[in-house]
């Protein structure tokens, strides 16, 4: 278990979701070719992040909870990566 209160597996799951969101946002080809599909993928991964947050709210430390609650996903990803490496 990481120091954060989340298990290593849960922390990895969250990091994967946050990284997937960045990948979707950064997919310029998809945005040009099919912006509706990109928005659908973005909505899907954002909903998955929100669901993760809801399921694990009691285990999530206050700072990470703040980032997730305010959709500060870049800050949440930075925090989670640093926590996993510590």
Steps between C-alpha positions, in 0.01 A plus 500: 500500500629845414525771762194664343252247638431361154643160417771492236254337262241774552764771462610340172138485384454870571825592326398292197164679481660844530763414238234361266313831529813689393549262208146563378540876535831491314373289208508769230434251222178381661397858571544590131350180364212446744455761774177334619686174565769687689238670716333164565834351608572801718158475662548125559838535670385804701201301624733213592717740703192637676380146574841405639492809719155415630586134570820582688418838652553376857851372420618801301717752688367854534731663246433242228129514583510877452660462156252235389197683640601814310588313179863613531606182329848618403576581862344170609725312257812683618409430863426131435822445305707664773323297767561175316871582461552594864 
